[in-house]
Amino acid sequence: MSSVICNKIKVSIFGESHGQVIGCVIDGLPAGVKLDLESIYKDMARRAPGKDKTSTPRLEKDIPNIISGVIDNVTTGAPLTMVIENTNVKSGDYSNLMTVPRPSHSDYPAFVKYEGHNDIRGGGHFSGRLTAPLVFAGAIAKQLLREKGIKIGAHIKRIGSVNDEFFDMNNIEEKLLEELTSKPFSTISNEAEEKMREEIEKYRMDLDSIGGEIECAVIGVPARNWWKYV
């Protein structure tokens, strides 16, 4: 697994779940872009765990600290570097992972790939904790795309056997995408959200987990030269 993704604008994530910090470097951002930090903080807050029983109980404020590439909320053209301090770490909770790796997790593949030198605490570099800098980078990408009239939204399509309504591929409205982006638990149907939460709780009480699917939609992408945005 490489920590560097994308092509035109490259994103590199760094850090471990129980290290001092996690963060990202975004290289290739154009200079002179005024960042809407309030919008970025809202996306970070939506991702932050510990709000209800459907997410990890680990509490982290996830306050992004931009240390380069931005002056007065405007990009300079230099690589943008952001760090988030880890404060709630209980490394002892993971002391048995070297001998009892978790199923459906990266514990064993990482052990094999890095010959046992991987950081096992909380999953290390492969922890869900590393989604925080990805959300930060994604929030900036959404702002750049919005300036070009491109809007993105997603919802939880399925949890276990519980399905939400699907997007109408012939008529995806911008208003719906905005509503989904503002929800802490993004479903089109409120009834589906309630049933999904019940499904998650059922597995949680059995000390188990359940997977699902996400449906994402993008509108406003031009028919010509779309690859310029990749």
ChimeraX attribute file (.defattr): number of C-alpha atoms within 10 A of each C-alpha:
attribute: neighborCount
match mode: 1-to-1
recipient: residues
	/A:1	6
	/A:2	6
	/A:3	10
	/A:4	14
	/A:5	12
	/A:6	9
	/A:7	11
	/A:8	13
	/A:9	15
	/A:10	15
	/A:11	22
	/A:12	18
	/A:13	24
	/A:14	15
	/A:15	21
	/A:16	23
	/A:17	23
	/A:18	23
	/A:19	17
	/A:20	13
	/A:21	15
	/A:22	24
	/A:23	24
	/A:24	25
	/A:25	21
	/A:26	20
	/A:27	18
	/A:28	15
	/A:29	20
	/A:30	13
	/A:31	13
	/A:32	13
	/A:33	16
	/A:34	15
	/A:35	17
	/A:36	13
	/A:37	13
	/A:38	9
	/A:39	13
	/A:40	19
	/A:41	17
	/A:42	14
	/A:43	19
	/A:44	22
	/A:45	17
	/A:46	15
	/A:47	19
	/A:48	21
	/A:49	19
	/A:50	14
	/A:51	15
	/A:52	8
	/A:53	12
	/A:54	16
	/A:55	12
	/A:56	12
	/A:57	11
	/A:58	13
	/A:59	14
	/A:60	16
	/A:61	15
	/A:62	21
	/A:63	16
	/A:64	20
	/A:65	12
	/A:66	17
	/A:67	11
	/A:68	14
	/A:69	20
	/A:70	20
	/A:71	12
	/A:72	8
	/A:73	14
	/A:74	14
	/A:75	19
	/A:76	18
	/A:77	15
	/A:78	15
	/A:79	20
	/A:80	20
	/A:81	20
	/A:82	22
	/A:83	22
	/A:84	20
	/A:85	17
	/A:86	20
	/A:87	14
	/A:88	12
	/A:89	16
	/A:90	11
	/A:91	13
	/A:92	9
	/A:93	10
	/A:94	14
	/A:95	12
	/A:96	12
	/A:97	16
	/A:98	16
	/A:99	9
	/A:100	11
	/A:101	17
	/A:102	13
	/A:103	8
	/A:104	7
	/A:105	12
	/A:106	17
	/A:107	25
	/A:108	20
	/A:109	13
	/A:110	20
	/A:111	17
	/A:112	12
	/A:113	11
	/A:114	11
	/A:115	9
	/A:116	14
	/A:117	10
	/A:118	19
	/A:119	19
	/A:120	26
	/A:121	23
	/A:122	23
	/A:123	23
	/A:124	20
	/A:125	23
	/A:126	20
	/A:127	18
	/A:128	13
	/A:129	24
	/A:130	20
	/A:131	17
	/A:132	24
	/A:133	25
	/A:134	16
	/A:135	18
	/A:136	19
	/A:137	22
	/A:138	15
	/A:139	20
	/A:140	19
	/A:141	13
	/A:142	16
	/A:143	19
	/A:144	18
	/A:145	15
	/A:146	13
	/A:147	9
	/A:148	13
	/A:149	12
	/A:150	17
	/A:151	19
	/A:152	17
	/A:153	21
	/A:154	20
	/A:155	23
	/A:156	22
	/A:157	20
	/A:158	20
	/A:159	20
	/A:160	14
	/A:161	11
	/A:162	16
	/A:163	18
	/A:164	21
	/A:165	15
	/A:166	14
	/A:167	17
	/A:168	8
	/A:169	8
	/A:170	6
	/A:171	8
	/A:172	14
	/A:173	13
	/A:174	15
	/A:175	10
	/A:176	13
	/A:177	21
	/A:178	14
	/A:179	14
	/A:180	18
	/A:181	19
	/A:182	13
	/A:183	12
	/A:184	13
	/A:185	18
	/A:186	21
	/A:187	26
	/A:188	21
	/A:189	13
	/A:190	13
	/A:191	11
	/A:192	20
	/A:193	20
	/A:194	13
	/A:195	16
	/A:196	24
	/A:197	15
	/A:198	14
	/A:199	18
	/A:200	19
	/A:201	17
	/A:202	14
	/A:203	13
	/A:204	14
	/A:205	9
	/A:206	8
	/A:207	8
	/A:208	10
	/A:209	13
	/A:210	13
	/A:211	9
	/A:212	13
	/A:213	12
	/A:214	12
	/A:215	14
	/A:216	13
	/A:217	13
	/A:218	13
	/A:219	15
	/A:220	13
	/A:221	15
	/A:222	12
	/A:223	7
	/A:224	7
	/A:225	8
	/A:226	9
	/A:227	10
	/A:228	7
	/A:229	14
	/A:230	8
